[in-house]
């Protein structure tokens, strides 16, 4: 039996598909970033207490440290590992719903 309730269809299109797109985009962005970190040995360039001089102090962004960057790298590794666990079960579930994955 088909799901035709307008509320369900609206939720599927405006929430489930959009969330799946964002999950897929996040996964592909994290995967590409981790590949770059590993290929270029970038993780070693971020000592914990050192501030990243990226112009943030003059353009309104908050300043970040090597520890902040390393934390993001760690989170990206965890996301990729989780999505690829069990034969990429979570990734495959997301990709069945996503329509705009915009691979990085």
Secondary structure, 3 states (H helix, E strand, C coil): CCCCCHHHHHHHHHHHHHHHHHHHHHHHHHHHHHHHHHHHCHHHHCCCCCECCCCHHHHCCCCCEHHHHHHHHHHHHHHHHHHHHHHHHHHHHHHHHCCCCCCC
